[in-house]
Amino acid sequence: MSATEILEQIEQLPPDEQHEVAEKVFEKYGGFDDELTPEQIAELERRAAEARAHPERCRPLEDVMVDIEKRYRAQK
């Protein structure tokens, strides 16, 4: 069975099962290196400093996650 055929079958599953398949594939084959590059560290530090300097520009994580969930569901 080809990757294309597998993906076509996954697309036939309900969204919650598609998510479960994606998580299992990511756990087995995906992931990230634990080590950040100096550039990544510098960018994270820059963003943290920006958030500390201007907290009024920040949004609670819960609000951001709700927006992401809405966008994800709208694409389906």
Gaussian input, Z-matrix of N, CA and C with variables (Angstrom, degrees):
# hf/3-21g

backbone

0 1
 N
 C     1     B1
 C     2     B2     1     A1
 N     3     B3     2     A2     1     D1
 C     4     B4     3     A3     2     D2
 C     5     B5     4     A4     3     D3
 N     6     B6     5     A5     4     D4
 C     7     B7     6     A6     5     D5
 C     8     B8     7     A7     6     D6
 N     9     B9     8     A8     7     D7
 C    10    B10     9     A9     8     D8
 C    11    B11    10    A10     9     D9
 N    12    B12    11    A11    10    D10
 C    13    B13    12    A12    11    D11
 C    14    B14    13    A13    12    D12
 N    15    B15    14    A14    13    D13
 C    16    B16    15    A15    14    D14
 C    17    B17    16    A16    15    D15
 N    18    B18    17    A17    16    D16
 C    19    B19    18    A18    17    D17
 C    20    B20    19    A19    18    D18
 N    21    B21    20    A20    19    D19
 C    22    B22    21    A21    20    D20
 C    23    B23    22    A22    21    D21
 N    24    B24    23    A23    22    D22
 C    25    B25    24    A24    23    D23
 C    26    B26    25    A25    24    D24
 N    27    B27    26    A26    25    D25
 C    28    B28    27    A27    26    D26
 C    29    B29    28    A28    27    D27
 N    30    B30    29    A29    28    D28
 C    31    B31    30    A30    29    D29
 C    32    B32    31    A31    30    D30
 N    33    B33    32    A32    31    D31
 C    34    B34    33    A33    32    D32
 C    35    B35    34    A34    33    D33
 N    36    B36    35    A35    34    D34
 C    37    B37    36    A36    35    D35
 C    38    B38    37    A37    36    D36
 N    39    B39    38    A38    37    D37
 C    40    B40    39    A39    38    D38
 C    41    B41    40    A40    39    D39
 N    42    B42    41    A41    40    D40
 C    43    B43    42    A42    41    D41
 C    44    B44    43    A43    42    D42
 N    45    B45    44    A44    43    D43
 C    46    B46    45    A45    44    D44
 C    47    B47    46    A46    45    D45
 N    48    B48    47    A47    46    D46
 C    49    B49    48    A48    47    D47
 C    50    B50    49    A49    48    D48
 N    51    B51    50    A50    49    D49
 C    52    B52    51    A51    50    D50
 C    53    B53    52    A52    51    D51
 N    54    B54    53    A53    52    D52
 C    55    B55    54    A54    53    D53
 C    56    B56    55    A55    54    D54
 N    57    B57    56    A56    55    D55
 C    58    B58    57    A57    56    D56
 C    59    B59    58    A58    57    D57
 N    60    B60    59    A59    58    D58
 C    61    B61    60    A60    59    D59
 C    62    B62    61    A61    60    D60
 N    63    B63    62    A62    61    D61
 C    64    B64    63    A63    62    D62
 C    65    B65    64    A64    63    D63
 N    66    B66    65    A65    64    D64
 C    67    B67    66    A66    65    D65
 C    68    B68    67    A67    66    D66
 N    69    B69    68    A68    67    D67
 C    70    B70    69    A69    68    D68
 C    71    B71    70    A70    69    D69
 N    72    B72    71    A71    70    D70
 C    73    B73    72    A72    71    D71
 C    74    B74    73    A73    72    D72
 N    75    B75    74    A74    73    D73
 C    76    B76    75    A75    74    D74
 C    77    B77    76    A76    75    D75
 N    78    B78    77    A77    76    D76
 C    79    B79    78    A78    77    D77
 C    80    B80    79    A79    78    D78
 N    81    B81    80    A80    79    D79
 C    82    B82    81    A81    80    D80
 C    83    B83    82    A82    81    D81
 N    84    B84    83    A83    82    D82
 C    85    B85    84    A84    83    D83
 C    86    B86    85    A85    84    D84
 N    87    B87    86    A86    85    D85
 C    88    B88    87    A87    86    D86
 C    89    B89    88    A88    87    D87
 N    90    B90    89    A89    88    D88
 C    91    B91    90    A90    89    D89
 C    92    B92    91    A91    90    D90
 N    93    B93    92    A92    91    D91
 C    94    B94    93    A93    92    D92
 C    95    B95    94    A94    93    D93
 N    96    B96    95    A95    94    D94
 C    97    B97    96    A96    95    D95
 C    98    B98    97    A97    96    D96
 N    99    B99    98    A98    97    D97
 C   100   B100    99    A99    98    D98
 C   101   B101   100   A100    99    D99
 N   102   B102   101   A101   100   D100
 C   103   B103   102   A102   101   D101
 C   104   B104   103   A103   102   D102
 N   105   B105   104   A104   103   D103
 C   106   B106   105   A105   104   D104
 C   107   B107   106   A106   105   D105
 N   108   B108   107   A107   106   D106
 C   109   B109   108   A108   107   D107
 C   110   B110   109   A109   108   D108
 N   111   B111   110   A110   109   D109
 C   112   B112   111   A111   110   D110
 C   113   B113   112   A112   111   D111
 N   114   B114   113   A113   112   D112
 C   115   B115   114   A114   113   D113
 C   116   B116   115   A115   114   D114
 N   117   B117   116   A116   115   D115
 C   118   B118   117   A117   116   D116
 C   119   B119   118   A118   117   D117
 N   120   B120   119   A119   118   D118
 C   121   B121   120   A120   119   D119
 C   122   B122   121   A121   120   D120
 N   123   B123   122   A122   121   D121
 C   124   B124   123   A123   122   D122
 C   125   B125   124   A124   123   D123
 N   126   B126   125   A125   124   D124
 C   127   B127   126   A126   125   D125
 C   128   B128   127   A127   126   D126
 N   129   B129   128   A128   127   D127
 C   130   B130   129   A129   128   D128
 C   131   B131   130   A130   129   D129
 N   132   B132   131   A131   130   D130
 C   133   B133   132   A132   131   D131
 C   134   B134   133   A133   132   D132
 N   135   B135   134   A134   133   D133
 C   136   B136   135   A135   134   D134
 C   137   B137   136   A136   135   D135
 N   138   B138   137   A137   136   D136
 C   139   B139   138   A138   137   D137
 C   140   B140   139   A139   138   D138
 N   141   B141   140   A140   139   D139
 C   142   B142   141   A141   140   D140
 C   143   B143   142   A142   141   D141
 N   144   B144   143   A143   142   D142
 C   145   B145   144   A144   143   D143
 C   146   B146   145   A145   144   D144
 N   147   B147   146   A146   145   D145
 C   148   B148   147   A147   146   D146
 C   149   B149   148   A148   147   D147
 N   150   B150   149   A149   148   D148
 C   151   B151   150   A150   149   D149
 C   152   B152   151   A151   150   D150
 N   153   B153   152   A152   151   D151
 C   154   B154   153   A153   152   D152
 C   155   B155   154   A154   153   D153
 N   156   B156   155   A155   154   D154
 C   157   B157   156   A156   155   D155
 C   158   B158   157   A157   156   D156
 N   159   B159   158   A158   157   D157
 C   160   B160   159   A159   158   D158
 C   161   B161   160   A160   159   D159
 N   162   B162   161   A161   160   D160
 C   163   B163   162   A162   161   D161
 C   164   B164   163   A163   162   D162
 N   165   B165   164   A164   163   D163
 C   166   B166   165   A165   164   D164
 C   167   B167   166   A166   165   D165
 N   168   B168   167   A167   166   D166
 C   169   B169   168   A168   167   D167
 C   170   B170   169   A169   168   D168
 N   171   B171   170   A170   169   D169
 C   172   B172   171   A171   170   D170
 C   173   B173   172   A172   171   D171
 N   174   B174   173   A173   172   D172
 C   175   B175   174   A174   173   D173
 C   176   B176   175   A175   174   D174
 N   177   B177   176   A176   175   D175
 C   178   B178   177   A177   176   D176
 C   179   B179   178   A178   177   D177
 N   180   B180   179   A179   178   D178
 C   181   B181   180   A180   179   D179
 C   182   B182   181   A181   180   D180
 N   183   B183   182   A182   181   D181
 C   184   B184   183   A183   182   D182
 C   185   B185   184   A184   183   D183
 N   186   B186   185   A185   184   D184
 C   187   B187   186   A186   185   D185
 C   188   B188   187   A187   186   D186
 N   189   B189   188   A188   187   D187
 C   190   B190   189   A189   188   D188
 C   191   B191   190   A190   189   D189
 N   192   B192   191   A191   190   D190
 C   193   B193   192   A192   191   D191
 C   194   B194   193   A193   192   D192
 N   195   B195   194   A194   193   D193
 C   196   B196   195   A195   194   D194
 C   197   B197   196   A196   195   D195
 N   198   B198   197   A197   196   D196
 C   199   B199   198   A198   197   D197
 C   200   B200   199   A199   198   D198
 N   201   B201   200   A200   199   D199
 C   202   B202   201   A201   200   D200
 C   203   B203   202   A202   201   D201
 N   204   B204   203   A203   202   D202
 C   205   B205   204   A204   203   D203
 C   206   B206   205   A205   204   D204
 N   207   B207   206   A206   205   D205
 C   208   B208   207   A207   206   D206
 C   209   B209   208   A208   207   D207
 N   210   B210   209   A209   208   D208
 C   211   B211   210   A210   209   D209
 C   212   B212   211   A211   210   D210
 N   213   B213   212   A212   211   D211
 C   214   B214   213   A213   212   D212
 C   215   B215   214   A214   213   D213
 N   216   B216   215   A215   214   D214
 C   217   B217   216   A216   215   D215
 C   218   B218   217   A217   216   D216
 N   219   B219   218   A218   217   D217
 C   220   B220   219   A219   218   D218
 C   221   B221   220   A220   219   D219
 N   222   B222   221   A221   220   D220
 C   223   B223   222   A222   221   D221
 C   224   B224   223   A223   222   D222
 N   225   B225   224   A224   223   D223
 C   226   B226   225   A225   224   D224
 C   227   B227   226   A226   225   D225

   B1=1.4444
   B2=1.5309
   B3=1.3127
   B4=1.4646
   B5=1.5293
   B6=1.3219
   B7=1.4634
   B8=1.5235
   B9=1.3175
   B10=1.4657
   B11=1.5220
   B12=1.3272
   B13=1.4679
   B14=1.5265
   B15=1.3076
   B16=1.4688
   B17=1.5268
   B18=1.3294
   B19=1.4663
   B20=1.5237
   B21=1.3175
   B22=1.4649
   B23=1.5247
   B24=1.3260
   B25=1.4620
   B26=1.5269
   B27=1.3257
   B28=1.4621
   B29=1.5235
   B30=1.3234
   B31=1.4641
   B32=1.5257
   B33=1.3150
   B34=1.4634
   B35=1.5282
   B36=1.3234
   B37=1.4624
   B38=1.5271
   B39=1.3393
   B40=1.4659
   B41=1.5388
   B42=1.3286
   B43=1.4662
   B44=1.5251
   B45=1.3313
   B46=1.4654
   B47=1.5269
   B48=1.3139
   B49=1.4601
   B50=1.5274
   B51=1.3346
   B52=1.4653
   B53=1.5237
   B54=1.3265
   B55=1.4631
   B56=1.5281
   B57=1.3185
   B58=1.4645
   B59=1.5302
   B60=1.3243
   B61=1.4695
   B62=1.5251
   B63=1.3283
   B64=1.4686
   B65=1.5235
   B66=1.3226
   B67=1.4640
   B68=1.5230
   B69=1.3230
   B70=1.4645
   B71=1.5262
   B72=1.3273
   B73=1.4668
   B74=1.5203
   B75=1.3270
   B76=1.4629
   B77=1.5243
   B78=1.3426
   B79=1.4632
   B80=1.5265
   B81=1.3235
   B82=1.4621
   B83=1.5230
   B84=1.3289
   B85=1.4627
   B86=1.5284
   B87=1.3053
   B88=1.4623
   B89=1.5047
   B90=1.2824
   B91=1.4459
   B92=1.5081
   B93=1.2864
   B94=1.4425
   B95=1.5168
   B96=1.3129
   B97=1.4515
   B98=1.5190
   B99=1.3163
   B100=1.4550
   B101=1.5225
   B102=1.3018
   B103=1.4564
   B104=1.5240
   B105=1.3115
   B106=1.4578
   B107=1.5175
   B108=1.3175
   B109=1.4594
   B110=1.5311
   B111=1.3183
   B112=1.4692
   B113=1.5333
   B114=1.3256
   B115=1.4580
   B116=1.5300
   B117=1.3274
   B118=1.4614
   B119=1.5285
   B120=1.3136
   B121=1.4654
   B122=1.5272
   B123=1.3289
   B124=1.4656
   B125=1.5256
   B126=1.3188
   B127=1.4659
   B128=1.5242
   B129=1.3238
   B130=1.4642
   B131=1.5226
   B132=1.3185
   B133=1.4649
   B134=1.5292
   B135=1.3247
   B136=1.4614
   B137=1.5254
   B138=1.3320
   B139=1.4634
   B140=1.5277
   B141=1.3191
   B142=1.4670
   B143=1.5255
   B144=1.3211
   B145=1.4650
   B146=1.5260
   B147=1.3134
   B148=1.4690
   B149=1.5303
   B150=1.3179
   B151=1.4671
   B152=1.5259
   B153=1.3239
   B154=1.4654
   B155=1.5307
   B156=1.3176
   B157=1.4621
   B158=1.5262
   B159=1.3328
   B160=1.4702
   B161=1.5336
   B162=1.3283
   B163=1.4751
   B164=1.5264
   B165=1.3282
   B166=1.4643
   B167=1.5278
   B168=1.3150
   B169=1.4697
   B170=1.5308
   B171=1.3101
   B172=1.4731
   B173=1.5221
   B174=1.3260
   B175=1.4603
   B176=1.5163
   B177=1.3299
   B178=1.4666
   B179=1.5347
   B180=1.3160
   B181=1.4611
   B182=1.5221
   B183=1.3211
   B184=1.4624
   B185=1.5288
   B186=1.3413
   B187=1.4658
   B188=1.5273
   B189=1.3092
   B190=1.4647
   B191=1.5253
   B192=1.3304
   B193=1.4589
   B194=1.5300
   B195=1.3268
   B196=1.4686
   B197=1.5247
   B198=1.3275
   B199=1.4668
   B200=1.5263
   B201=1.3157
   B202=1.4684
   B203=1.5239
   B204=1.3194
   B205=1.4714
   B206=1.5304
   B207=1.3283
   B208=1.4680
   B209=1.5247
   B210=1.3248
   B211=1.4737
   B212=1.5201
   B213=1.3302
   B214=1.4645
   B215=1.5274
   B216=1.3190
   B217=1.4692
   B218=1.5279
   B219=1.3208
   B220=1.4684
   B221=1.5257
   B222=1.3225
   B223=1.4662
   B224=1.5194
   B225=1.2871
   B226=1.4685
   B227=1.4911
   A1=108.03
   A2=116.33
   A3=120.67
   A4=110.60
   A5=115.39
   A6=120.51
   A7=110.33
   A8=116.77
   A9=120.87
   A10=110.83
   A11=116.66
   A12=120.60
   A13=110.88
   A14=116.17
   A15=119.99
   A16=109.88
   A17=116.46
   A18=120.06
   A19=111.54
   A20=117.20
   A21=120.40
   A22=110.81
   A23=116.66
   A24=119.92
   A25=111.05
   A26=116.64
   A27=120.26
   A28=110.36
   A29=116.88
   A30=120.76
   A31=112.19
   A32=117.80
   A33=121.52
   A34=112.02
   A35=117.21
   A36=121.42
   A37=110.64
   A38=116.52
   A39=119.52
   A40=109.43
   A41=117.83
   A42=120.81
   A43=114.60
   A44=117.73
   A45=118.59
   A46=111.13
   A47=117.99
   A48=120.59
   A49=110.85
   A50=117.53
   A51=120.31
   A52=109.67
   A53=115.80
   A54=121.12
   A55=110.46
   A56=116.39
   A57=120.94
   A58=110.93
   A59=116.92
   A60=120.91
   A61=109.82
   A62=116.32
   A63=120.36
   A64=110.95
   A65=117.12
   A66=120.43
   A67=111.34
   A68=116.85
   A69=120.04
   A70=111.48
   A71=116.75
   A72=120.41
   A73=109.53
   A74=116.76
   A75=120.59
   A76=110.83
   A77=116.67
   A78=120.21
   A79=111.22
   A80=115.87
   A81=119.40
   A82=112.82
   A83=117.82
   A84=120.61
   A85=114.45
   A86=116.68
   A87=120.05
   A88=111.68
   A89=113.48
   A90=119.51
   A91=111.61
   A92=113.19
   A93=120.41
   A94=109.22
   A95=115.26
   A96=119.20
   A97=107.60
   A98=115.89
   A99=119.62
   A100=111.57
   A101=116.43
   A102=120.78
   A103=110.86
   A104=115.89
   A105=120.73
   A106=109.17
   A107=115.28
   A108=119.54
   A109=108.30
   A110=117.37
   A111=119.18
   A112=112.07
   A113=116.89
   A114=120.52
   A115=111.29
   A116=116.36
   A117=120.01
   A118=110.54
   A119=116.49
   A120=120.57
   A121=110.12
   A122=116.40
   A123=120.32
   A124=110.91
   A125=117.29
   A126=120.69
   A127=110.90
   A128=117.60
   A129=120.25
   A130=111.10
   A131=116.10
   A132=119.81
   A133=110.98
   A134=117.24
   A135=121.11
   A136=110.68
   A137=115.84
   A138=119.89
   A139=111.47
   A140=116.85
   A141=120.36
   A142=110.47
   A143=116.93
   A144=120.74
   A145=110.41
   A146=116.63
   A147=121.49
   A148=110.28
   A149=117.26
   A150=121.17
   A151=111.01
   A152=117.03
   A153=120.19
   A154=111.15
   A155=116.63
   A156=121.00
   A157=112.16
   A158=116.89
   A159=121.17
   A160=110.72
   A161=117.74
   A162=119.26
   A163=113.21
   A164=117.08
   A165=120.03
   A166=111.87
   A167=117.57
   A168=121.59
   A169=112.56
   A170=116.14
   A171=120.82
   A172=110.53
   A173=114.39
   A174=121.83
   A175=108.41
   A176=116.99
   A177=119.42
   A178=110.79
   A179=116.03
   A180=121.30
   A181=111.37
   A182=116.83
   A183=120.29
   A184=111.04
   A185=116.83
   A186=120.34
   A187=111.28
   A188=115.78
   A189=120.47
   A190=110.01
   A191=116.86
   A192=120.51
   A193=111.31
   A194=117.78
   A195=120.87
   A196=109.70
   A197=116.98
   A198=120.48
   A199=111.71
   A200=116.82
   A201=120.97
   A202=109.95
   A203=116.03
   A204=120.65
   A205=110.76
   A206=117.38
   A207=120.97
   A208=110.90
   A209=116.75
   A210=120.05
   A211=110.81
   A212=116.26
   A213=120.76
   A214=110.07
   A215=115.96
   A216=119.74
   A217=111.63
   A218=117.83
   A219=121.42
   A220=111.45
   A221=117.26
   A222=121.17
   A223=111.84
   A224=117.87
   A225=121.24
   A226=111.48
   D1=135.16
   D2=-178.00
   D3=-84.66
   D4=164.23
   D5=176.93
   D6=-60.75
   D7=-38.30
   D8=178.96
   D9=-62.08
   D10=-42.93
   D11=179.12
   D12=-64.92
   D13=-40.44
   D14=178.59
   D15=-63.04
   D16=-45.91
   D17=179.59
   D18=-62.05
   D19=-38.58
   D20=177.63
   D21=-62.47
   D22=-39.08
   D23=178.38
   D24=-68.89
   D25=-39.69
   D26=178.62
   D27=-61.85
   D28=-38.47
   D29=-180.00
   D30=-63.96
   D31=-19.58
   D32=178.60
   D33=-82.45
   D34=-12.95
   D35=-179.12
   D36=-77.02
   D37=157.65
   D38=172.80
   D39=-63.57
   D40=154.77
   D41=-176.54
   D42=-53.87
   D43=-39.03
   D44=-178.97
   D45=-66.39
   D46=-34.90
   D47=177.71
   D48=-74.71
   D49=-34.41
   D50=174.38
   D51=-60.01
   D52=-43.23
   D53=179.54
   D54=-62.46
   D55=-42.28
   D56=179.45
   D57=-61.81
   D58=-44.01
   D59=177.93
   D60=-61.56
   D61=-45.56
   D62=-179.60
   D63=-59.87
   D64=-42.90
   D65=179.32
   D66=-62.43
   D67=-43.14
   D68=-178.81
   D69=-66.06
   D70=-40.56
   D71=177.53
   D72=-64.27
   D73=-43.57
   D74=-179.82
   D75=-63.03
   D76=-42.94
   D77=179.36
   D78=-59.93
   D79=-40.07
   D80=-175.85
   D81=-82.26
   D82=-41.15
   D83=-171.09
   D84=-117.07
   D85=-16.89
   D86=-175.73
   D87=-95.82
   D88=-153.18
   D89=178.00
   D90=110.61
   D91=176.66
   D92=-177.29
   D93=-128.25
   D94=155.10
   D95=170.64
   D96=-66.92
   D97=143.04
   D98=178.21
   D99=-74.38
   D100=-21.12
   D101=-176.87
   D102=-89.55
   D103=128.72
   D104=174.52
   D105=-92.22
   D106=147.97
   D107=176.29
   D108=-76.68
   D109=160.66
   D110=175.89
   D111=-57.01
   D112=-34.96
   D113=178.65
   D114=-65.91
   D115=-40.63
   D116=178.83
   D117=-65.84
   D118=-41.99
   D119=178.33
   D120=-61.57
   D121=-45.06
   D122=179.41
   D123=-60.98
   D124=-41.17
   D125=179.88
   D126=-66.47
   D127=-42.21
   D128=177.45
   D129=-62.55
   D130=-42.20
   D131=178.33
   D132=-64.62
   D133=-39.43
   D134=178.08
   D135=-62.24
   D136=-45.27
   D137=-179.42
   D138=-66.02
   D139=-39.97
   D140=178.26
   D141=-63.25
   D142=-42.59
   D143=178.45
   D144=-63.10
   D145=-40.80
   D146=178.16
   D147=-62.19
   D148=-43.07
   D149=179.48
   D150=-65.37
   D151=-40.40
   D152=178.18
   D153=-66.86
   D154=-37.84
   D155=-178.27
   D156=-72.70
   D157=-29.47
   D158=-175.83
   D159=-135.53
   D160=66.65
   D161=-177.61
   D162=-62.03
   D163=-23.06
   D164=179.67
   D165=-66.94
   D166=-17.76
   D167=178.43
   D168=-86.58
   D169=-8.88
   D170=-175.90
   D171=-87.60
   D172=156.77
   D173=176.25
   D174=-124.98
   D175=146.68
   D176=176.75
   D177=-61.40
   D178=143.78
   D179=-179.88
   D180=-54.84
   D181=-39.49
   D182=-178.64
   D183=-58.82
   D184=-41.13
   D185=179.05
   D186=-65.49
   D187=-41.72
   D188=179.28
   D189=-62.93
   D190=-43.50
   D191=-179.26
   D192=-64.33
   D193=-37.29
   D194=176.92
   D195=-61.66
   D196=-44.22
   D197=178.70
   D198=-62.68
   D199=-42.44
   D200=178.91
   D201=-62.40
   D202=-44.59
   D203=179.13
   D204=-60.16
   D205=-43.16
   D206=179.16
   D207=-62.01
   D208=-44.16
   D209=179.56
   D210=-63.60
   D211=-42.12
   D212=-179.64
   D213=-61.53
   D214=-47.02
   D215=-178.32
   D216=-67.91
   D217=-32.97
   D218=179.62
   D219=-67.35
   D220=-26.84
   D221=-179.67
   D222=-77.54
   D223=-16.36
   D224=-177.57
   D225=-80.77

